[in-house]
Amino acid sequence: MLTLNRTVKTYLAIGLVQGLVLWLATSMGDTGVRYALITAVLVGGINLLLLGENIRQRGVAWLVLGLTAVMAAISGWVFLDGDEYWRAGSWLVGSWSFFGVVITYVCTVFILSWPTREGRFPRYEDLFRHAWDTVFIVLLGVLLNAVFWALLLLWGGLFKMLGIVALNKLFSTDGFICVSLAMVFALGVHMGREKDRVIGLLRGILLALCRFLLPLSALIVIVFSFALPFTGLEPIWDTGYSTPIMLWLVAVNLFLLNGVFQDGTQGSGYPTWLVRVIDLCLLCLPVLVVLAGYSTWLRIEQYGLTPSRVLAMLLVLVIFVHSMAALWAVLVPQPVWLGRLRFSNPLIALLCVALLLAIHTPWFSPLQLSANNQVQRVLSGKTPVDTFDADTLRNRLGPQGKQAYEALLAQVEQGLVLTEPGREVLLRRLKEVSTGNGPRESDRLLEWIGPKVEGSEQFDAQEIGGPSCWAPGCALWAVDLDQDGQVEVLQLPKNKWSEPLSFYTRDTQGKWRRAGTYAGDESALALIEQIRQGNVKVVKPRYQSLQIGGVELSPKLEKPQKP
């Protein structure tokens, strides 16, 4: 007979209460209250499960209560105008849904380390252990839920074959889903806390992988950094995705570095020459972060602030501080390799939490900052009035953007800003958006080079080219590509980076359909300028395709070797 000890019963009881409260929250009509309650149950319940008996020690309960209250309050504000935010400010909803997990994770690690602290601050050894163990314990709870539900679905499927659907109906009810998920997760967390040897083994495996991969990652950074003086920085600015790829490179190196550093009580385990290689890598990291930040700043200078760019700059700031802390640890050596990370890592983690909390409050919301910046740019002349994106201001920056739009419209109507004829152009664009007739961010912005083709209106539909011609738009050029007397249409996105160029042909019913793509290393902007200047011609292939039976073989030419 299965018997449950007192601890297991306690965890199941906590899970049951969590599930019942979640079930209650799903039936609430007020969106803000509903998500505030869900957040409180998840944050407080997970901390309670992970802490166990330690919840009663050294004021830990007050820390859990404070974290739960702050997270619930922000959730309530984010989802306060649920329908409006999901429609117009979904960035804030998605951002909080992701970064709320990050904030909870970091704060939970500090709370778990609080009972064993020495003095006023938690020990770094405890922070390190809980930071890694918490991930595996939570994953164990998720894995147990996945297996549990797989068995339930199998059970329901078997009875459904017999014509009994009552089980499937039970399993699909909100109450059963909420209660079972919470209770099984609680049981999984209990198993993870009890089986600390298994969790320690998983942690050891992951740290061993970090030790193996760090030298390779460091070599990539060094080779890339030393190649920059020979290639120049222009290729970086032309890609359009330089910021995320360089930040990912730096972040991966910092993650692997901390996996090798561990709790900072032992050396790296590498030979001296390999330690010097990693130190050289750490010297290069701030340079890459500065380049990534400058790339983002160029886009902000050109197009202004958006919520994603605000977040990108904050991410650059946090990673830059991390890289400078690593550089400091290299330049000011300690008895233990990179020993100063023991002081900088906890402080940077708390800085990250403070920044993430700040940008999800009404006072520092990226939606508000972006709306104010976009208005300021058009009033100062940085953004031409004829290209001002009024739709984004009114419909895509949440209530803050709508308020900024209404204030700007009132100022323009009263003649308090700008001068003619710019004021009239801006007023027209603002009113077009309010009536739904203005261009939207998701509209295809098309420019024809030369005469339009018959049926050119078809290219305004999203079905033809999808999002490729969203702002800043595309250039379309009619040209006879196959020399059959009928023109095709070449589509060239107005991006700084290179990407395949689609071309379209007209079928017998008069519908334009994509026929293929051209690949090249040049940016479409340069190609558009060449077409305008007439420096273009259709070239017959040197080697024709070969058809053998029903198979057509197309040649792929090798690049000529340099002498």
N, C-alpha and C positions, 0 to 999 in steps of 0.2 A: 504493500500500500504506500502511495506517495505521501510523504510527510513534509511539511514546510516549517523551517525554523522561524524564530521570531523576526530575524532580519529580513528574510524573504517576504514574510507577510507584511512587514512594514513597507517594503518597496512596492509590493503589489497594491497596498492601500494607497500609497502616494500616486501610483499610476491610475488607480480607479478614480481618485478625486480629480486628477488632471483631466482624464477622459470625460468625466461628467461635466466639468466646467467648460471644456472645449465644445462639448455637445450643446450646452446652454448658449455659448457664444455664437454658434452657427445660426441660431434661431432669432438672434437680435436684429432689429431693423436698423438701428443707428450704426452706420459704418464705423465711425470713430470709436465708439464705445466697444463695438465688437472686436476690432483689431487691437485695441488697448488691452482688453481682457485676454485675448489669445496670446499676446506678447507677454503679459504678466505671468500667465500659466506656464508658458514655455521657458521663459528665462528663470523665474523663481523655481519651477519644478525641476529643471535640469540641474541647477545649482544644489538644490536640496538632495537630489539623488546622488550627485557626485561627492558631496560633502559627507553624507551619512551622519555618524555621531559627532563629527567635528563641527556641525552647525551650532553646537552649544558652547563652543570654546572661544574665548578672547574677543567677543563682540562680532563674530562672523555673521551672525543672524542679521545684525544691523547693516552690514555691508551688502548682504543679499537683498534685504528689503530696499535699500537705497538704489541699487542697480535696477531692480525690478520696477521701482516707481519711475525712474528716469526713462527707461526703455518704453514702458507703457505710455507715459505722457507723450513722448515723441511719436509713437505709433498712432496715438489718438489724434495728434495734430496732423500728421501726414495723411491719414485717411479720413480726416474730419469732413471734407467735402468729397466723399468717395467718388461719386459719379463724375464730378468735374475733374478731379485729379486723374482718374483713370482715362478720361478722354483727352484732357489738355495738358496735364502735368504728370504723365505716366513715368517720366524720367525719375521724378522724386520717389514715386512708389517703388519702382524697380531698384533704385539706388539704396533706399532704406531697407528693402527686403534682403539685399545682399550684404550691405555693410553693417546692418544690425546684427547679423551672424558673426561678423568679424569682431565687432565691439563686445558682444557677449562672450566670445571665446577668450579674448585678451583679458577682460575683467574677471572672468571665471578662473583663469590661471592664477591671477593675483589673489583672488579670494581663497582658492584652494591652498595657496602657500602661506596664507596669513596665520593660521594657528601655530605653525612651527617657526615663525619669524624670530630673529634675534635682534632686539632693539626695536627700531621704528619701521624697518623695511624687511620684506621677505628675503630669504636667502636665495642666492642665484641658483644653487643646486636644486632647490625645490621648484623654482620657476621653470628650470629646464625640464625636470622630470614631469611635472604636470602639463607643461606645454605639449610634450609629445604623447604622454599617456592618455590625456583627455581625448585626443583625436581618435586613438584606437578604441577606447572605451565606447565613445559615441558611435563609431562605425560598427562595433560589435552589436550595439542595440539596433542599428539600422539593418544589419545583416540578419539578425534574428527575426526582425519583422518581415523581411523579404521571404525568408524560408517559411515562416508561419503562414503568411498569406498565400504563398504558393501551394501549401498543403490544403488550406481552406478552399482555394479555387479548384483544386483537384477533387476535393470532397464534394463540393457543389456540382462539379461537372459529372461525377459518377452518378449522383442521385438524379441529375437532370436527364441522364440517359434512361432512367427508370420512370421518368414522368413526374418526379417529385421536385418541384421548384421552390419549395418553402425555404430551403437552406440558402439558395441564391438570393431570395428576397431579403432574408435576415442579414446576410453578409453585406448587402448593399445599402442598408439603412445607416443614416448618419450616426445614430447612437452607438451601434455596434462598431462602426469604423473608428470613431473617436476613442471609445473605451478600450477596444482591443489594441489599437496602435499604442496608446499610452501605457497600458499595462505590460505589453510584451517588451516595449522599449525599456521600461523600468526594470524588468527582469534581466534584460541584456546588459544594462548598466551595472546591476548587481553582480552579474557573472564576471564582467570585466574588472570590477574592483576586487573581487575575491581571487581571481586568477591572475594575480600580479606577475607571476613568473611568465605566463604566456604573453602578457602585454609587454613585459621587459624584453622577451625574445623578439617580438615584432619590432620594438623600438631599436634593438641592436641590429636587426637586419637592415632597417632603413638607414641607420647611421653608417653601417658598413658600405652601403651603396653610395652615400654622400662622400665617404672617404675615397672611393674608387673613381667617382665622376668629377670631383673637384679639380684635379690636375688637368683633365681634358678641357673643362670649362674655362679654367684659367688660361690655358694655351690659346683658346679661341679669342679671348679678350685681348691678349697680348698681340697676337698676329693681326687682328682687326685694327687695334689702336696704332700699331706701327705701320700699317698700310695706308693710313689716312694722309700722312704728309706726301705720299706719292700719287694718290688718287685725287686729292683735294676734297673739299666738303660739298661741292655742287651736286654730285650724285646723291648725297644724303637728302638734300632739300628737294630733289626732283622726284623722289620715290612716293611721297605722300603718306608713308607709313613708317618713317624713320623713328618717330618718338616711341610707339609701342614696342618695336623690335629691339631697340637699344635698352629700353627700360626692362624688358623681359630678360635680356642678357645680363644686365646688372643684378636684377632680382634673383635670378637663378644662381648666380655666383654667391650672392649673400646668403641665400638659403643653404646651399651646399657648405659654405664656410661655417655657418653656425652648426650644421650637422657634424662637422669635423671638430669644431671647437668644443662642442658638448657643454659640460658644466664649468669648463675653464679650470679644472683642477689637474689636468694632465697635458702633456705635450701633444703635438699633432700626430706623432708616429711616422712622419715622413723623414727621409734623409735630408740633410742640410741643403743640398742643391735644389731639391724640390720645394722646400720651404721658401727659398729665395724666389723661385718662379712664382709661387702664390703671392708672395709679398709684392712682386712687380705687378702682378695682376691687380692687386688692391690699389696700387698707385695709379692705375689707369682708369679705375671705375669712376672717380669724380669727373674725369674728362668726358666720358661717355654720357654721364647724366647731364652735364652742362650742355652738351650738344643736343641731347633730347629736349631739354628745357628751352633752348634757343629755337629749335624747330617748332615747338608749340607756340612760343612767343611770336614767331613770324606769322603764324596763322591768326593769332589773336590781333596782331597789328593790322592784318589785311582784312579780316572779316569780323572782328569783334569777339566779345565773350559769348559762349554758349555754356550750358550746364556741363557738357562733357569736357570742354576745354578748362573750365574751372577745376573739375575733378582731376584732369590730367596735370595741371600745374601743382595741385596739392600732392599728387602722387610723386611728381618730380621732386618736390620739396622733401617729402619723407625719405625717398630713396637717396637723395643727395645727402641728407643728414646721416643716414646709415653708412653711406660710402665714406663720408668724411670721418665718421667714428672709426671705421676700419683703417683708414689712412692714419689717423691719430695713433691707433694701436700699433701700427707698423713703425712709425717714426719715433714713438716713445716706448721702447721695449720694456717689458716686465719680466720677472723671473719665469713666468709661464707664458708661452707663445700667445700673443694677442690678448693678454690678460685684462686689458682695459675694456674689452667688450663686456665684461661682467658688470661694469658700471653704466656703460652707454646703452646697452640693449634694453634694460627695463625702462629707462627714461624715454627712449625713443618710442617704445610700445605705448607708454602713457600719452606721449605727445600725439601719436597717431589716433588714439581713442578720443582725445580732446578735439582734434580737428574734425574727425568724422561726426562726432556729436554736434559740433558747431554748425557744420554745413547742412544739418538736417533740423535746424531750428529756424523760426521765422526771421531772426535777426541776421543770419549769415547764409540764407538760402541761395544756392547758385541760380535758382530761377529769378530771384529778386536782383541779384548782381548782374545777371545777363540782361534782364529787361532794362535796368538803368543804363547799362553800357551801350546797348543798341540805340536807345533814345538819345543818349549823349553824342554818339557818333554821327547820327543823322543831323542833329542840330549844329554840330561843330563843323560839318562838311566832310568828315572822314569817309562817310558813306554817302554816295550820291543819292539824291532823293528818288531818281528814276529807277534805282536798283534796290531801294530799301525794302526789306522783307517784312512787310506789315503783317502777313499771315502768321509768321512764326511768333511775332510779338504778341498778337492777340489770341492765337489759338494753341500755341505749343509751349508756352512758358507759364502755364497754370494761372491761378487767380492773380498772381503778382504781375504777370505779363499783360493780362487783361486790364488791370488797373492802370498800368503804365500806358497802355494803348489809349484808354479813355482820357487820361490826363493830357497826352500828346494831342489827341484829336481836338480837345477843348481849346488848347493853346493855339493850334493852327487855325481853328474857326474864328477865334477872337483876334487873330493877327498879331499875337504876342511874340512869335518866333519866325525866323527866316524872313526872306524878302521875295517879292515876285521876280521871275515866274516860278521859282522853286517851291514857294508856299502852295501855289495852286496845284503843282504836280504832286506834292506830298499829300495834300488834302484829297486829291482824287484817288490816290493809292489807298489811303486809309479808309475812305468810304467804300471803295470796291471790296475791301475785305469784309466790312461790316454787312454788306449786302450779299456776300458770298460769290461775287463776280471776279475778285482779284486772283492773281496767280498764287498757288499754294506751293509749299516746299516740295510736295510729292508730285507736282505737275511736271511734265516734260517741257523743258525750255529749249526750243529748236530755232536754229538759224540756217537758212538755205544759202549755200554758196552758188550763185548763179540761179537760173530759172527753176521753179518748182516743177515736179512731175505730176502727171495725171493721178489723182487719188492721193495727193500729198496730205490731205486731212487725216488719212489713216494713221500717220506717224504720231499724231497727238494722243493716240490711245496707249494705255500702259501695256496692253497685250503684245505690242510689237517689240518694244525694246526694254520693257521693265524699268528698273530704277537707273539704268545707265545714263539717262539724260536728265536726271534730276539736277538741281543747281550744283554747279554753274551751267549745266546744259550741254547741248551737242551742236555740232555743225553737220549738215547733211549736204551731200554733193552728188548730183546726177551724172553718171558716166557709163559709157558702154564698155563693160569689163570683158565681155566675151565676143565682141566684134560681130554681133548678129543683127545690128541695126536697132536693137531695143535697149534702152538705158537701164542700168541698175542704180541703186542708191547706196552710197558709202556713208556710214555713220561714224563720226569722230567725236568722242567725248572730250569736253574742254577741261581735261585734268592735266596737272603737271607731270604725272607719272605715265609710263607707257602701259598699255593694255591691248588685248586683241581688238581689232576694228571689225565690226560686223558690216556685212553688205546684204542688200535685200533685192529680190527680184519679183516681178509681177506675174501672177499665174493667169491662166486663161479666163478666170472669172473676174479678173481685175483687182484681186487682193494682193497686197504686198506681204511677202513672207521672207524671213531670214534664210539666206542661201548658204552662208558660210562666214568665215572670218579671215582676216589678214593678221599675221603676227609680225611684230617689229620691235626694235630696241629704242626707237625714237618716241618722244612724247607727242601726243596727238596735237598739242598746241603748236609745235614746230611744223607738223605736217599740214595743219590748217593754213598756216601762213604761207607755206610753199604752194599750196593749191591756189590761194588767192593771187599769188604772183605768177601763176601759170607754169610753174616748174614741175610739171607732172605729165606723164604719158603712160599709156597702157603698153606693157612689154610682153611679147610672146615668149613663153617658156623656152629655154634652151633645150631642155630634155622633156619630151612629151610623156604623158602617162602611158602605161602599158596594160592592155587588157588581155588576160589569159582565161579563156572560157568565160565564166561569169564573174571573174575576179579582176578588179582594176587596181594596178599597182602605181603609186605616185612616187616620183623620185624625191629624196631628201638629200640635198647637196651638203657636202662637208665644207667647212670654212677653209679657205686657202691658208696654207702654212706660211708663217713668216720666214724669210730667208735668214 
